[in-house]
């Protein structure tokens, strides 16, 4: 552990935390998205029920014609030839029943929606468009050949492409796959995430007291990352002392997660261990600070290069310890990275006019909690780095450029995952 101790001492001597320039906010997001797309994708084959929210690793091709036989689109009568028709005695044709006998010319038989069409049927006559007179069936309106019959292969033919690889598995996709005869799907699994919460001052229960504060990040990050489509495999708390630094190094180098997320410790203070731990772990810093408020000291690192095939590419996102600053890091770095790791498209960008003037930072982008109305984004108060009161009431965060925005100016909007539909967006 001598090398780690030397790295800790070195980072303490850096007067400016590294002498580098923070990345611009848009470029930081682009870097995170590119980092995830460069990883070798994992795939697995899972039952339909377990594929929800994942991405198709292969195209979804039709295994059979849909429908696989001519079926009735309505409850009514299968009729052959012009009317009136003689009603066939006995029961009608039901969905799932044995293949019916062919119809003779001038004959009709009752049929249910989804039932197999008898051979030589001309059309299906809806119940509400017909009337019976003894053994005779009459139509109340003209009957067109083929009406209300779903012909075999109407939706697709066997081998047709139904969905491209990379499509998100939604409830509708599960329904389509089941209809097409699939029991399992090959998908890209959710990225595995391990959360490491750093700090000696954090309480896990009770009220803050005597310089100690409640851990607000552990209850928030896991559900948030779940909504972003990740599988959180562990959440652990580590101290700020030298033993905590060594435990952090062991956790970072020993994790089998695709993404490790740390909270706090990303600056260059006396108990900020993330930079020296990454140095000791041989990590490559892709983003080291972002020109955004809150959340300036966030970072993104690559752990391992995957060259051996046995050392897969993994990543670490270092979030600031203040709660709203951590949210800023989630939206700036973690979300685009996780989308790429999962094979999902990045969110479409859109803008909404802001209702009021919003003060800006002289040089950096600001992320401000807002409520969305039909016409405007309404900025919320309590938007300091340590505050959650604003974002807890928000629908989204607005991206405020340096020097601020005037009322009515269009601002880019970052939807919060529980407002925008979670993993189905």
C-alpha positions as CSV (number, residue, x, y, z in Angstrom):
1,X,0.0,0.0,0.0
2,X,3.1,2.3,-0.1
3,X,2.2,3.4,-3.6
4,X,-1.3,4.5,-2.5
5,X,0.2,6.5,0.4
6,X,2.6,8.2,-2.0
7,X,-0.3,9.0,-4.4
8,X,-2.3,10.4,-1.5
9,X,0.6,12.7,-0.5
10,X,1.1,13.8,-4.2
11,X,-2.5,14.9,-4.6
12,X,-2.3,16.9,-1.4
13,X,0.6,18.9,-2.9
14,X,-1.2,19.8,-6.1
15,X,-2.2,23.5,-5.5
16,X,-5.1,23.5,-7.9
17,X,-6.2,19.8,-7.7
18,X,-4.4,19.0,-10.9
19,X,-4.0,22.1,-13.0
20,X,-6.4,21.0,-15.7
21,X,-9.3,22.8,-17.2
22,X,-12.8,21.4,-16.5
23,X,-14.7,20.0,-19.5
24,X,-17.6,22.0,-20.9
25,X,-20.9,20.5,-19.9
26,X,-22.0,19.4,-23.4
27,X,-18.7,17.8,-24.2
28,X,-18.7,15.9,-20.8
29,X,-22.0,14.3,-21.7
30,X,-20.7,13.4,-25.2
31,X,-17.6,11.9,-23.7
32,X,-19.7,9.7,-21.3
33,X,-21.9,8.5,-24.2
34,X,-18.9,7.6,-26.3
35,X,-17.2,5.8,-23.4
36,X,-20.1,3.4,-23.0
37,X,-20.4,2.7,-26.7
38,X,-16.8,1.6,-26.9
39,X,-17.4,-1.3,-24.5
40,X,-17.8,-4.9,-25.7
41,X,-21.5,-5.6,-25.2
42,X,-22.6,-8.5,-23.0
43,X,-25.7,-10.5,-24.1
44,X,-27.9,-13.1,-22.5
45,X,-30.9,-15.2,-23.3
46,X,-33.8,-14.7,-20.9
47,X,-37.5,-15.6,-20.7
48,X,-39.9,-12.9,-22.0
49,X,-40.8,-11.7,-18.6
50,X,-37.2,-11.0,-17.7
51,X,-36.4,-9.0,-20.9
52,X,-38.5,-5.9,-20.0
53,X,-36.5,-2.7,-20.2
54,X,-33.5,-4.4,-21.9
55,X,-32.4,-4.0,-25.5
56,X,-32.6,-6.6,-28.3
57,X,-29.2,-8.0,-29.1
58,X,-30.5,-9.5,-32.3
59,X,-33.2,-8.6,-34.7
60,X,-36.7,-10.0,-33.9
61,X,-37.8,-12.1,-37.0
62,X,-41.1,-13.7,-37.5
63,X,-41.1,-17.4,-36.7
64,X,-44.4,-18.0,-38.5
65,X,-47.0,-16.2,-40.5
66,X,-49.2,-13.8,-38.5
67,X,-51.9,-14.8,-38.3
68,X,-50.9,-18.3,-39.0
69,X,-54.3,-19.1,-40.5
70,X,-57.3,-17.2,-41.8
71,X,-59.3,-15.9,-38.8
72,X,-62.5,-14.1,-38.1
73,X,-62.1,-10.5,-37.2
74,X,-65.6,-10.3,-35.7
75,X,-68.3,-12.3,-34.0
76,X,-70.9,-13.2,-36.6
77,X,-71.4,-15.6,-39.4
78,X,-69.1,-17.2,-41.9
79,X,-71.0,-17.2,-45.2
80,X,-70.3,-18.8,-48.6
81,X,-71.6,-17.2,-51.8
82,X,-74.5,-14.7,-52.1
83,X,-77.3,-14.6,-49.5
84,X,-79.6,-15.4,-48.2
85,X,-77.9,-18.4,-46.6
86,X,-79.0,-21.6,-45.0
87,X,-77.8,-21.9,-41.4
88,X,-75.7,-24.9,-40.8
89,X,-77.2,-26.9,-37.9
90,X,-75.2,-27.6,-34.8
91,X,-72.7,-25.5,-32.9
92,X,-70.6,-22.7,-34.4
93,X,-66.9,-22.3,-34.9
94,X,-65.0,-21.1,-31.8
95,X,-61.5,-19.8,-31.3
96,X,-59.1,-22.7,-30.6
97,X,-61.5,-25.4,-31.9
98,X,-60.7,-28.1,-34.4
99,X,-60.5,-27.1,-38.1
100,X,-64.1,-26.6,-39.3
101,X,-65.8,-28.3,-42.2
102,X,-65.7,-26.4,-45.5
103,X,-68.8,-24.3,-46.3
104,X,-71.1,-25.2,-49.2
105,X,-72.3,-22.5,-51.5
106,X,-75.2,-20.7,-49.9
107,X,-74.4,-22.0,-46.4
108,X,-73.6,-20.0,-43.1
109,X,-72.2,-21.0,-39.8
110,X,-71.8,-19.0,-36.6
111,X,-68.2,-18.0,-35.9
112,X,-66.4,-16.2,-33.0
113,X,-63.7,-13.6,-33.2
114,X,-60.3,-15.3,-33.6
115,X,-61.8,-18.6,-34.9
116,X,-60.4,-20.4,-37.9
117,X,-62.3,-19.5,-41.1
118,X,-63.9,-22.5,-42.8
119,X,-62.6,-23.3,-46.3
120,X,-64.6,-21.7,-49.2
121,X,-65.9,-18.9,-46.9
122,X,-66.7,-15.7,-48.9
123,X,-66.9,-13.2,-46.0
124,X,-67.8,-12.8,-42.3
125,X,-71.1,-11.1,-41.7
126,X,-71.2,-9.3,-38.3
127,X,-74.0,-10.3,-35.9
128,X,-75.3,-6.8,-35.8
129,X,-75.6,-6.6,-39.5
130,X,-77.7,-9.8,-39.9
131,X,-81.1,-11.3,-39.0
132,X,-82.3,-14.8,-38.9
133,X,-85.6,-16.1,-40.3
134,X,-86.1,-19.7,-39.5
135,X,-83.2,-21.5,-41.0
136,X,-82.4,-18.6,-43.3
137,X,-79.8,-15.9,-42.6
138,X,-80.2,-12.4,-44.2
139,X,-77.8,-9.5,-44.5
140,X,-79.0,-6.0,-43.6
141,X,-76.3,-4.4,-45.8
142,X,-74.1,-5.4,-48.8
143,X,-71.6,-8.1,-48.1
144,X,-68.1,-7.7,-49.7
145,X,-65.9,-10.6,-50.5
146,X,-63.3,-11.0,-47.7
147,X,-64.8,-8.6,-45.3
148,X,-63.9,-9.1,-41.6
149,X,-61.5,-11.9,-42.4
150,X,-57.9,-11.6,-41.3
151,X,-56.0,-13.5,-44.0
152,X,-53.0,-15.6,-43.1
153,X,-49.9,-13.5,-43.1
154,X,-51.7,-10.2,-43.0
155,X,-49.3,-8.8,-40.3
156,X,-46.2,-10.6,-41.4
157,X,-44.8,-13.6,-43.2
158,X,-42.4,-16.1,-41.7
159,X,-38.9,-14.6,-41.7
160,X,-40.0,-11.0,-41.9
161,X,-38.1,-8.5,-39.8
162,X,-40.3,-7.4,-37.0
163,X,-37.8,-5.2,-35.0
164,X,-34.2,-4.3,-35.4
165,X,-31.5,-5.2,-33.0
166,X,-31.1,-2.3,-30.5
167,X,-34.9,-1.9,-30.0
168,X,-35.9,-1.4,-26.4
169,X,-38.1,-4.2,-25.0
170,X,-41.3,-2.5,-23.9
171,X,-44.6,-4.2,-22.9
172,X,-45.7,-4.0,-26.5
173,X,-42.6,-5.7,-27.7
174,X,-43.2,-8.5,-25.3
175,X,-46.6,-8.9,-26.7
176,X,-45.3,-9.0,-30.3
177,X,-42.6,-11.5,-29.4
178,X,-45.2,-13.8,-27.7
179,X,-47.5,-13.5,-30.7
180,X,-44.7,-14.4,-33.0
181,X,-43.9,-17.5,-31.0
182,X,-41.0,-16.5,-28.9
183,X,-40.5,-17.9,-25.4
184,X,-37.1,-16.2,-24.8
185,X,-35.2,-13.2,-26.2
186,X,-31.5,-12.5,-26.6
187,X,-30.9,-9.1,-25.0
188,X,-28.2,-6.8,-23.6
189,X,-28.5,-7.1,-19.9
190,X,-28.9,-4.0,-17.6
191,X,-25.4,-2.6,-16.7
192,X,-24.4,-3.7,-13.3
193,X,-23.6,-0.8,-10.9
194,X,-22.0,-0.8,-7.5
195,X,-22.4,2.3,-5.3
196,X,-19.7,3.4,-2.8
197,X,-20.8,6.1,-0.4
198,X,-17.8,7.9,1.1
199,X,-17.7,9.8,4.4
200,X,-17.3,9.6,8.1
201,X,-19.9,12.2,8.9
202,X,-22.9,10.2,7.6
203,X,-25.7,8.8,9.7
204,X,-27.9,5.9,8.5
205,X,-30.8,6.7,10.9
206,X,-32.2,9.3,13.2
207,X,-31.8,13.1,13.1
208,X,-28.6,15.0,12.2
209,X,-26.7,16.0,15.3
210,X,-23.2,17.0,16.6
211,X,-21.8,17.7,13.2
212,X,-23.1,14.5,11.7
213,X,-25.6,14.5,8.8
214,X,-28.0,11.9,7.4
215,X,-26.8,9.9,4.4
216,X,-29.2,11.2,1.7
217,X,-27.5,9.5,-1.2
218,X,-27.8,5.8,-0.4
219,X,-31.6,6.0,-0.3
220,X,-31.7,8.1,-3.5
221,X,-29.0,6.6,-5.8
222,X,-30.2,3.0,-6.0
223,X,-33.8,3.7,-7.1
224,X,-32.6,6.5,-9.4
225,X,-30.1,4.2,-11.1
226,X,-32.8,1.5,-11.4
227,X,-35.0,4.0,-13.2
228,X,-32.1,4.7,-15.6
229,X,-32.0,1.0,-16.5
230,X,-29.2,-0.2,-14.3
231,X,-29.0,-3.2,-12.0
232,X,-27.6,-2.0,-8.6
233,X,-25.7,-5.0,-7.2
234,X,-24.4,-3.4,-4.0
235,X,-24.4,-0.1,-2.0
236,X,-21.6,0.2,0.5
237,X,-20.3,2.9,2.9
238,X,-16.6,3.6,3.3
239,X,-14.8,5.9,5.7
240,X,-12.5,8.9,4.9
241,X,-9.5,7.8,6.9
242,X,-6.4,6.1,5.3
243,X,-8.0,2.7,6.0
244,X,-11.1,3.9,4.1
245,X,-8.8,4.9,1.2
246,X,-7.3,1.4,1.1
247,X,-10.8,-0.1,1.3
248,X,-11.8,2.2,-1.6
249,X,-8.9,0.9,-3.7
250,X,-9.9,-2.7,-3.0
251,X,-13.5,-2.0,-3.8
252,X,-12.7,-0.2,-7.1
253,X,-10.2,-2.8,-8.3
254,X,-12.1,-5.8,-7.1
255,X,-15.6,-4.9,-8.2
256,X,-17.2,-6.9,-11.0
257,X,-19.7,-4.2,-11.8
258,X,-19.7,-2.5,-15.2
259,X,-19.9,0.9,-13.5
260,X,-18.7,1.9,-10.0
261,X,-20.3,5.1,-8.7
262,X,-18.6,6.9,-5.8
263,X,-20.0,9.9,-3.8
264,X,-17.7,12.5,-2.4
265,X,-14.0,12.6,-2.3
266,X,-13.5,13.9,-5.9
267,X,-11.9,17.2,-5.0
268,X,-8.3,17.7,-3.5
269,X,-9.0,18.1,0.2
270,X,-7.3,16.2,3.0
271,X,-9.8,13.3,2.9
272,X,-10.6,13.2,-0.8
273,X,-9.2,9.9,-1.9
274,X,-10.8,9.2,-5.3
275,X,-8.0,10.7,-7.5
276,X,-5.1,9.0,-5.8
277,X,-7.0,5.7,-5.7
278,X,-7.7,6.0,-9.5
279,X,-4.0,6.8,-10.0
280,X,-3.0,3.7,-8.1
281,X,-5.5,1.6,-9.9
282,X,-4.1,2.6,-13.3
283,X,-7.4,4.2,-14.4
284,X,-7.7,6.6,-17.3
285,X,-9.4,9.9,-16.5
286,X,-11.8,10.7,-19.3
287,X,-13.5,13.6,-17.6
288,X,-11.9,15.3,-14.6
289,X,-14.2,18.1,-13.6
290,X,-17.1,19.7,-15.5
291,X,-17.9,23.4,-16.0
292,X,-21.3,23.0,-14.4
293,X,-22.9,24.2,-11.2
294,X,-23.7,22.3,-9.0
295,X,-21.4,19.3,-9.5
296,X,-18.2,20.9,-10.7
297,X,-15.8,18.2,-9.3
298,X,-17.5,15.2,-10.9
299,X,-15.3,12.8,-12.9
300,X,-15.4,9.8,-15.2
301,X,-12.7,7.2,-15.4
302,X,-12.0,4.0,-17.4
303,X,-10.8,1.0,-15.4
304,X,-9.0,-1.6,-17.6
305,X,-8.8,-1.5,-21.4
306,X,-10.2,-4.9,-22.2
307,X,-7.2,-5.7,-24.3
308,X,-6.6,-9.1,-22.7
309,X,-10.2,-10.2,-23.1
310,X,-10.1,-11.2,-19.4
311,X,-10.0,-7.6,-18.1
312,X,-13.2,-6.1,-19.3
313,X,-13.6,-2.4,-19.7
314,X,-15.2,-1.0,-16.6
315,X,-16.0,2.6,-15.6
316,X,-16.2,4.8,-12.6
317,X,-18.3,7.9,-12.2
318,X,-17.2,10.0,-9.2
319,X,-20.2,12.1,-8.0
320,X,-19.7,15.1,-5.6
321,X,-20.9,14.5,-2.1
322,X,-23.5,17.2,-1.9
323,X,-26.9,15.8,-2.9
324,X,-28.0,18.1,-5.7
325,X,-24.4,18.1,-7.0
326,X,-24.6,14.3,-7.1
327,X,-27.9,14.6,-9.1
328,X,-26.1,16.9,-11.5
329,X,-23.4,14.2,-11.9
330,X,-26.0,11.5,-12.5
331,X,-27.6,13.5,-15.4
332,X,-24.3,14.7,-16.8
333,X,-22.2,11.5,-16.8
334,X,-24.0,8.5,-15.4
335,X,-27.1,8.6,-17.5
336,X,-25.5,8.9,-21.0
337,X,-22.9,6.3,-20.0
338,X,-25.5,3.8,-18.8
339,X,-27.6,4.3,-21.9
340,X,-24.6,3.5,-24.1
341,X,-23.6,0.5,-22.0
342,X,-27.2,-0.8,-22.3
343,X,-27.3,-0.3,-26.1
344,X,-30.1,2.3,-25.7
345,X,-30.4,5.5,-27.7
346,X,-29.6,8.7,-26.0
347,X,-32.5,10.9,-25.0
348,X,-33.9,13.3,-27.6
349,X,-33.0,16.9,-26.8
350,X,-35.8,19.4,-26.5
351,X,-36.2,22.9,-25.1
352,X,-39.0,24.8,-23.3
353,X,-39.2,28.6,-22.6
354,X,-38.4,29.5,-19.1
355,X,-41.1,31.6,-17.2
356,X,-38.8,33.8,-15.2
357,X,-35.3,35.2,-15.4
358,X,-32.7,32.7,-14.2
359,X,-29.3,33.9,-12.8
360,X,-26.3,32.2,-14.3
361,X,-22.7,31.5,-13.4
362,X,-20.1,33.8,-15.1
363,X,-18.4,30.8,-16.8
364,X,-20.2,27.6,-16.1
365,X,-23.5,25.9,-17.1
366,X,-26.1,25.7,-14.3
367,X,-28.6,22.9,-13.8
368,X,-31.8,24.3,-12.1
369,X,-34.8,22.2,-11.0
370,X,-38.0,23.2,-12.8
371,X,-41.7,22.3,-12.9
372,X,-43.0,21.9,-16.4
373,X,-46.4,23.4,-17.3
374,X,-48.1,23.3,-20.7
375,X,-46.2,26.4,-21.8
376,X,-43.2,27.0,-19.5
377,X,-40.5,25.7,-17.3
378,X,-40.9,27.2,-13.9
379,X,-37.7,27.5,-11.9
380,X,-37.8,26.3,-8.3
381,X,-36.0,27.7,-5.3
382,X,-33.8,25.6,-2.9
383,X,-31.4,24.8,-5.7
384,X,-28.1,25.0,-3.8
385,X,-25.6,22.1,-4.1
386,X,-26.6,20.5,-0.8
387,X,-30.3,20.9,-1.2
388,X,-32.9,18.3,-2.3
389,X,-36.0,20.3,-1.6
390,X,-36.2,21.8,-5.1
391,X,-35.4,18.6,-7.1
392,X,-37.9,16.6,-5.0
393,X,-40.7,18.8,-6.3
394,X,-39.3,19.1,-9.8
395,X,-40.2,17.5,-13.2
396,X,-36.8,18.2,-14.7
397,X,-33.6,20.2,-14.6
398,X,-33.2,23.1,-17.0
399,X,-29.8,23.7,-18.6
400,X,-28.9,27.4,-18.0
401,X,-26.0,28.8,-20.1
402,X,-23.3,30.9,-18.6
403,X,-24.5,34.4,-17.6
404,X,-28.1,33.2,-17.2
405,X,-31.3,33.2,-19.1
406,X,-34.1,35.8,-19.7
407,X,-37.8,35.0,-19.2
408,X,-39.2,33.4,-22.3
409,X,-35.8,32.1,-23.5
410,X,-35.8,28.4,-24.6
411,X,-33.7,26.2,-22.3
412,X,-32.7,22.5,-22.8
413,X,-34.7,20.3,-20.5
414,X,-33.4,17.1,-18.8
415,X,-36.4,15.0,-17.7
416,X,-36.2,13.2,-14.4
417,X,-36.6,9.5,-14.9
418,X,-39.7,9.0,-12.9
419,X,-41.5,11.8,-14.7
420,X,-40.5,10.8,-18.3
421,X,-41.4,7.1,-18.0
422,X,-38.3,5.5,-16.5
423,X,-36.8,2.6,-18.4
424,X,-39.3,2.9,-21.3
425,X,-37.8,6.1,-22.7
